[in-house]
Amino acid sequence: RSIGSFEGNVVTGIDDELTLEDQFIIVPNPFSSEFEIRWSQKITEPLSIRIYSTDGKNILSMNPDLKDESSLSVNAPSLQKGQYFIHVTGNGVNRIQKLVKL
């Protein structure tokens, strides 16, 4: 993803508008038993949230109805300690991010 305009090695502009993919965060990360996904704008479309192990197994799938909400709490105490990938799609987002369970 580009954050600005370049000519050769010279910065000629800075993009000050975030893409929709940049408009959510996962906190805390790493987490112990629960984490929250926070969007910078209200949800207007259906979401799909999938958590995968590092070997690609789908561990958790959710299709929450969050219309007009801007966050989702995920309680995952049964996940083993380790690294995972969370795939969030919907509301203009298609993003995979690393997630760590302590």
TIVO-2410 file (N, C-alpha, C; in nm, 3 decimals):
# residues 102
REC num residu      c1      c2      c3 atome chaine
REC   1      R   0.084  -0.117   0.000     N      A
REC   1      R   0.000   0.000   0.000    CA      A
REC   1      R   0.088   0.122   0.000     C      A
REC   2      S   0.052   0.217  -0.078     N      A
REC   2      S   0.129   0.340  -0.088    CA      A
REC   2      S   0.075   0.444   0.009     C      A
REC   3      I   0.167   0.519   0.069     N      A
REC   3      I   0.122   0.626   0.159    CA      A
REC   3      I   0.152   0.763   0.102     C      A
REC   4      G   0.203   0.768  -0.018     N      A
REC   4      G   0.235   0.896  -0.077    CA      A
REC   4      G   0.269   0.884  -0.224     C      A
REC   5      S   0.309   0.995  -0.283     N      A
REC   5      S   0.349   0.998  -0.423    CA      A
REC   5      S   0.499   1.015  -0.431     C      A
REC   6      F   0.560   0.946  -0.527     N      A
REC   6      F   0.705   0.949  -0.542    CA      A
REC   6      F   0.742   0.974  -0.687     C      A
REC   7      E   0.853   1.042  -0.706     N      A
REC   7      E   0.920   1.051  -0.835    CA      A
REC   7      E   1.063   1.011  -0.809     C      A
REC   8      G   1.102   0.891  -0.856     N      A
REC   8      G   1.232   0.838  -0.820    CA      A
REC   8      G   1.235   0.812  -0.671     C      A
REC   9      N   1.332   0.869  -0.600     N      A
REC   9      N   1.343   0.854  -0.455    CA      A
REC   9      N   1.295   0.978  -0.381     C      A
REC  10      V   1.224   1.067  -0.450     N      A
REC  10      V   1.179   1.193  -0.390    CA      A
REC  10      V   1.030   1.186  -0.362     C      A
REC  11      V   0.990   1.217  -0.239     N      A
REC  11      V   0.849   1.223  -0.203    CA      A
REC  11      V   0.790   1.351  -0.261     C      A
REC  12      T   0.681   1.335  -0.338     N      A
REC  12      T   0.619   1.452  -0.399    CA      A
REC  12      T   0.480   1.479  -0.344     C      A
REC  13      G   0.432   1.394  -0.255     N      A
REC  13      G   0.300   1.416  -0.195    CA      A
REC  13      G   0.274   1.314  -0.087     C      A
REC  14      I   0.186   1.347   0.003     N      A
REC  14      I   0.146   1.258   0.112    CA      A
REC  14      I  -0.005   1.238   0.103     C      A
REC  15      D  -0.049   1.111   0.106     N      A
REC  15      D  -0.191   1.082   0.107    CA      A
REC  15      D  -0.240   1.093   0.251     C      A
REC  16      D  -0.335   1.182   0.275     N      A
REC  16      D  -0.383   1.201   0.411    CA      A
REC  16      D  -0.514   1.129   0.437     C      A
REC  17      E  -0.565   1.058   0.338     N      A
REC  17      E  -0.690   0.985   0.355    CA      A
REC  17      E  -0.660   0.838   0.380     C      A
REC  18      L  -0.713   0.781   0.486     N      A
REC  18      L  -0.694   0.640   0.515    CA      A
REC  18      L  -0.784   0.557   0.424     C      A
REC  19      T  -0.737   0.440   0.385     N      A
REC  19      T  -0.824   0.349   0.312    CA      A
REC  19      T  -0.913   0.279   0.414     C      A
REC  20      L  -1.019   0.216   0.366     N      A
REC  20      L  -1.107   0.144   0.458    CA      A
REC  20      L  -1.032   0.032   0.529     C      A
REC  21      E  -0.930  -0.026   0.463     N      A
REC  21      E  -0.855  -0.133   0.526    CA      A
REC  21      E  -0.778  -0.085   0.648     C      A
REC  22      D  -0.750   0.044   0.658     N      A
REC  22      D  -0.676   0.098   0.772    CA      A
REC  22      D  -0.769   0.143   0.884     C      A
REC  23      Q  -0.898   0.130   0.864     N      A
REC  23      Q  -0.991   0.192   0.955    CA      A
REC  23      Q  -1.047   0.098   1.061     C      A
REC  24      F  -0.971  -0.008   1.096     N      A
REC  24      F  -1.005  -0.086   1.214    CA      A
REC  24      F  -0.878  -0.132   1.282     C      A
REC  25      I  -0.890  -0.152   1.413     N      A
REC  25      I  -0.777  -0.202   1.491    CA      A
REC  25      I  -0.826  -0.316   1.581     C      A
REC  26      I  -0.732  -0.398   1.623     N      A
REC  26      I  -0.762  -0.507   1.716    CA      A
REC  26      I  -0.686  -0.478   1.845     C      A
REC  27      V  -0.761  -0.470   1.955     N      A
REC  27      V  -0.700  -0.440   2.085    CA      A
REC  27      V  -0.757  -0.530   2.194     C      A
REC  28      P  -0.681  -0.573   2.291     N      A
REC  28      P  -0.535  -0.571   2.286    CA      A
REC  28      P  -0.487  -0.682   2.194     C      A
REC  29      N  -0.370  -0.668   2.144     N      A
REC  29      N  -0.307  -0.770   2.061    CA      A
REC  29      N  -0.158  -0.765   2.089     C      A
REC  30      P  -0.107  -0.856   2.170     N      A
REC  30      P  -0.160  -0.985   2.212    CA      A
REC  30      P  -0.273  -0.972   2.316     C      A
REC  31      F  -0.355  -1.079   2.326     N      A
REC  31      F  -0.467  -1.082   2.419    CA      A
REC  31      F  -0.460  -1.207   2.506     C      A
REC  32      S  -0.535  -1.205   2.618     N      A
REC  32      S  -0.539  -1.322   2.707    CA      A
REC  32      S  -0.661  -1.409   2.680     C      A
REC  33      S  -0.780  -1.350   2.687     N      A
REC  33      S  -0.900  -1.430   2.661    CA      A
REC  33      S  -1.001  -1.355   2.573     C      A
REC  34      E  -0.988  -1.224   2.567     N      A
REC  34      E  -1.085  -1.145   2.490    CA      A
REC  34      E  -1.013  -1.031   2.419     C      A
REC  35      F  -1.059  -1.001   2.297     N      A
REC  35      F  -1.008  -0.885   2.224    CA      A
REC  35      F  -1.124  -0.815   2.158     C      A
REC  36      E  -1.098  -0.696   2.112     N      A
REC  36      E  -1.202  -0.615   2.050    CA      A
REC  36      E  -1.154  -0.567   1.914     C      A
REC  37      I  -1.244  -0.571   1.817     N      A
REC  37      I  -1.217  -0.513   1.686    CA      A
REC  37      I  -1.292  -0.381   1.684     C      A
REC  38      R  -1.220  -0.273   1.659     N      A
REC  38      R  -1.280  -0.138   1.658    CA      A
REC  38      R  -1.266  -0.077   1.520     C      A
REC  39      W  -1.379  -0.035   1.466     N      A
REC  39      W  -1.381   0.034   1.338    CA      A
REC  39      W  -1.390   0.184   1.361     C      A
REC  40      S  -1.333   0.261   1.270     N      A
REC  40      S  -1.339   0.407   1.284    CA      A
REC  40      S  -1.470   0.463   1.232     C      A
REC  41      Q  -1.554   0.376   1.176     N      A
REC  41      Q  -1.686   0.420   1.130    CA      A
REC  41      Q  -1.786   0.309   1.161     C      A
REC  42      K  -1.912   0.341   1.161     N      A
REC  42      K  -2.014   0.241   1.191    CA      A
REC  42      K  -2.022   0.138   1.080     C      A
REC  43      I  -2.055   0.016   1.118     N      A
REC  43      I  -2.068  -0.094   1.024    CA      A
REC  43      I  -2.200  -0.078   0.948     C      A
REC  44      T  -2.192  -0.089   0.816     N      A
REC  44      T  -2.313  -0.074   0.734    CA      A
REC  44      T  -2.341  -0.197   0.649     C      A
REC  45      E  -2.249  -0.294   0.648     N      A
REC  45      E  -2.264  -0.414   0.566    CA      A
REC  45      E  -2.237  -0.538   0.651     C      A
REC  46      P  -2.282  -0.654   0.605     N      A
REC  46      P  -2.252  -0.778   0.677    CA      A
REC  46      P  -2.101  -0.803   0.685     C      A
REC  47      L  -2.058  -0.866   0.794     N      A
REC  47      L  -1.917  -0.897   0.816    CA      A
REC  47      L  -1.896  -1.047   0.822     C      A
REC  48      S  -1.776  -1.088   0.786     N      A
REC  48      S  -1.730  -1.224   0.805    CA      A
REC  48      S  -1.597  -1.216   0.878     C      A
REC  49      I  -1.587  -1.286   0.990     N      A
REC  49      I  -1.464  -1.287   1.068    CA      A
REC  49      I  -1.422  -1.432   1.087     C      A
REC  50      R  -1.299  -1.462   1.046     N      A
REC  50      R  -1.244  -1.596   1.055    CA      A
REC  50      R  -1.109  -1.590   1.126     C      A
REC  51      I  -1.086  -1.684   1.216     N      A
REC  51      I  -0.956  -1.696   1.281    CA      A
REC  51      I  -0.895  -1.829   1.236     C      A
REC  52      Y  -0.770  -1.821   1.187     N      A
REC  52      Y  -0.699  -1.938   1.135    CA      A
REC  52      Y  -0.574  -1.963   1.217     C      A
REC  53      S  -0.540  -2.090   1.234     N      A
REC  53      S  -0.411  -2.126   1.293    CA      A
REC  53      S  -0.302  -2.098   1.191     C      A
REC  54      T  -0.178  -2.103   1.233     N      A
REC  54      T  -0.067  -2.074   1.141    CA      A
REC  54      T  -0.053  -2.182   1.033     C      A
REC  55      D  -0.114  -2.298   1.053     N      A
REC  55      D  -0.110  -2.401   0.948    CA      A
REC  55      D  -0.235  -2.396   0.859     C      A
REC  56      G  -0.316  -2.290   0.873     N      A
REC  56      G  -0.428  -2.268   0.783    CA      A
REC  56      G  -0.561  -2.327   0.823     C      A
REC  57      K  -0.571  -2.388   0.940     N      A
REC  57      K  -0.698  -2.445   0.985    CA      A
REC  57      K  -0.790  -2.334   1.035     C      A
REC  58      N  -0.917  -2.340   0.992     N      A
REC  58      N  -1.016  -2.243   1.039    CA      A
REC  58      N  -1.056  -2.282   1.182     C      A
REC  59      I  -1.021  -2.195   1.278     N      A
REC  59      I  -1.044  -2.223   1.419    CA      A
REC  59      I  -1.178  -2.165   1.467     C      A
REC  60      L  -1.214  -2.049   1.416     N      A
REC  60      L  -1.335  -1.980   1.460    CA      A
REC  60      L  -1.392  -1.901   1.343     C      A
REC  61      S  -1.523  -1.912   1.323     N      A
REC  61      S  -1.592  -1.837   1.217    CA      A
REC  61      S  -1.710  -1.763   1.278     C      A
REC  62      M  -1.726  -1.638   1.238     N      A
REC  62      M  -1.837  -1.557   1.289    CA      A
REC  62      M  -1.890  -1.470   1.175     C      A
REC  63      N  -2.021  -1.451   1.175     N      A
REC  63      N  -2.086  -1.358   1.084    CA      A
REC  63      N  -2.176  -1.268   1.168     C      A
REC  64      P  -2.116  -1.180   1.246     N      A
REC  64      P  -2.195  -1.098   1.340    CA      A
REC  64      P  -2.279  -0.993   1.268     C      A
REC  65      D  -2.396  -0.967   1.324     N      A
REC  65      D  -2.483  -0.861   1.273    CA      A
REC  65      D  -2.454  -0.736   1.356     C      A
REC  66      L  -2.374  -0.647   1.301     N      A
REC  66      L  -2.328  -0.529   1.375    CA      A
REC  66      L  -2.376  -0.399   1.312     C      A
REC  67      K  -2.484  -0.401   1.239     N      A
REC  67      K  -2.528  -0.281   1.171    CA      A
REC  67      K  -2.539  -0.165   1.269     C      A
REC  68      D  -2.477  -0.054   1.233     N      A
REC  68      D  -2.474   0.070   1.311    CA      A
REC  68      D  -2.389   0.059   1.438     C      A
REC  69      E  -2.307  -0.045   1.449     N      A
REC  69      E  -2.212  -0.058   1.559    CA      A
REC  69      E  -2.074  -0.019   1.508     C      A
REC  70      S  -1.980   0.002   1.599     N      A
REC  70      S  -1.844   0.034   1.557    CA      A
REC  70      S  -1.738  -0.051   1.627     C      A
REC  71      S  -1.783  -0.156   1.700     N      A
REC  71      S  -1.686  -0.245   1.764    CA      A
REC  71      S  -1.750  -0.382   1.786     C      A
REC  72      L  -1.664  -0.481   1.806     N      A
REC  72      L  -1.707  -0.617   1.834    CA      A
REC  72      L  -1.611  -0.676   1.936     C      A
REC  73      S  -1.663  -0.727   2.046     N      A
REC  73      S  -1.583  -0.798   2.144    CA      A
REC  73      S  -1.586  -0.946   2.111     C      A
REC  74      V  -1.468  -1.007   2.109     N      A
REC  74      V  -1.456  -1.150   2.079    CA      A
REC  74      V  -1.396  -1.218   2.200     C      A
REC  75      N  -1.474  -1.310   2.259     N      A
REC  75      N  -1.430  -1.386   2.374    CA      A
REC  75      N  -1.377  -1.520   2.323     C      A
REC  76      A  -1.247  -1.545   2.341     N      A
REC  76      A  -1.185  -1.665   2.286    CA      A
REC  76      A  -1.097  -1.736   2.388     C      A
REC  77      P  -1.151  -1.770   2.507     N      A
REC  77      P  -1.068  -1.833   2.608    CA      A
REC  77      P  -1.024  -1.974   2.570     C      A
REC  78      S  -1.096  -2.040   2.479     N      A
REC  78      S  -1.061  -2.177   2.443    CA      A
REC  78      S  -0.946  -2.186   2.343     C      A
REC  79      L  -0.907  -2.075   2.284     N      A
REC  79      L  -0.791  -2.078   2.193    CA      A
REC  79      L  -0.665  -2.109   2.272     C      A
REC  80      Q  -0.582  -2.194   2.218     N      A
REC  80      Q  -0.453  -2.224   2.280    CA      A
REC  80      Q  -0.361  -2.103   2.265     C      A
REC  81      K  -0.263  -2.089   2.353     N      A
REC  81      K  -0.164  -1.982   2.340    CA      A
REC  81      K  -0.091  -1.999   2.208     C      A
REC  82      G  -0.065  -1.887   2.142     N      A
REC  82      G   0.009  -1.895   2.016    CA      A
REC  82      G  -0.031  -1.786   1.919     C      A
REC  83      Q   0.014  -1.803   1.795     N      A
REC  83      Q  -0.013  -1.705   1.690    CA      A
REC  83      Q  -0.126  -1.756   1.600     C      A
REC  84      Y  -0.207  -1.661   1.555     N      A
REC  84      Y  -0.319  -1.689   1.466    CA      A
REC  84      Y  -0.325  -1.579   1.362     C      A
REC  85      F  -0.412  -1.601   1.264     N      A
REC  85      F  -0.443  -1.497   1.167    CA      A
REC  85      F  -0.592  -1.472   1.172     C      A
REC  86      I  -0.630  -1.346   1.173     N      A
REC  86      I  -0.771  -1.309   1.170    CA      A
REC  86      I  -0.799  -1.246   1.035     C      A
REC  87      H  -0.904  -1.296   0.968     N      A
REC  87      H  -0.943  -1.248   0.836    CA      A
REC  87      H  -1.078  -1.180   0.850     C      A
REC  88      V  -1.081  -1.052   0.825     N      A
REC  88      V  -1.204  -0.972   0.835    CA      A
REC  88      V  -1.244  -0.927   0.696     C      A
REC  89      T  -1.367  -0.959   0.657     N      A
REC  89      T  -1.419  -0.913   0.528    CA      A
REC  89      T  -1.556  -0.850   0.551     C      A
REC  90      G  -1.588  -0.754   0.466     N      A
REC  90      G  -1.715  -0.683   0.474    CA      A
REC  90      G  -1.695  -0.539   0.512     C      A
REC  91      N  -1.796  -0.459   0.489     N      A
REC  91      N  -1.791  -0.315   0.517    CA      A
REC  91      N  -1.674  -0.249   0.444     C      A
REC  92      G  -1.646  -0.298   0.323     N      A
REC  92      G  -1.538  -0.241   0.243    CA      A
REC  92      G  -1.400  -0.289   0.281     C      A
REC  93      V  -1.390  -0.391   0.367     N      A
REC  93      V  -1.261  -0.440   0.416    CA      A
REC  93      V  -1.240  -0.585   0.374     C      A
REC  94      N  -1.119  -0.618   0.337     N      A
REC  94      N  -1.076  -0.756   0.315    CA      A
REC  94      N  -0.932  -0.761   0.362     C      A
REC  95      R  -0.913  -0.797   0.489     N      A
REC  95      R  -0.782  -0.783   0.550    CA      A
REC  95      R  -0.751  -0.901   0.641     C      A
REC  96      I  -0.627  -0.945   0.637     N      A
REC  96      I  -0.576  -1.049   0.726    CA      A
REC  96      I  -0.471  -0.987   0.816     C      A
REC  97      Q  -0.482  -1.013   0.946     N      A
REC  97      Q  -0.389  -0.955   1.041    CA      A
REC  97      Q  -0.346  -1.063   1.139     C      A
REC  98      K  -0.222  -1.052   1.188     N      A
REC  98      K  -0.173  -1.147   1.288    CA      A
REC  98      K  -0.239  -1.117   1.423     C      A
REC  99      L  -0.270  -1.226   1.496     N      A
REC  99      L  -0.333  -1.217   1.627    CA      A
REC  99      L  -0.254  -1.310   1.719     C      A
REC 100      V  -0.224  -1.263   1.841     N      A
REC 100      V  -0.143  -1.342   1.934    CA      A
REC 100      V  -0.221  -1.363   2.063     C      A
REC 101      K  -0.232  -1.492   2.103     N      A
REC 101      K  -0.296  -1.528   2.230    CA      A
REC 101      K  -0.188  -1.558   2.331     C      A
REC 102      L  -0.193  -1.490   2.447     N      A
REC 102      L  -0.095  -1.513   2.555    CA      A
REC 102      L  -0.138  -1.628   2.645     C      A
***
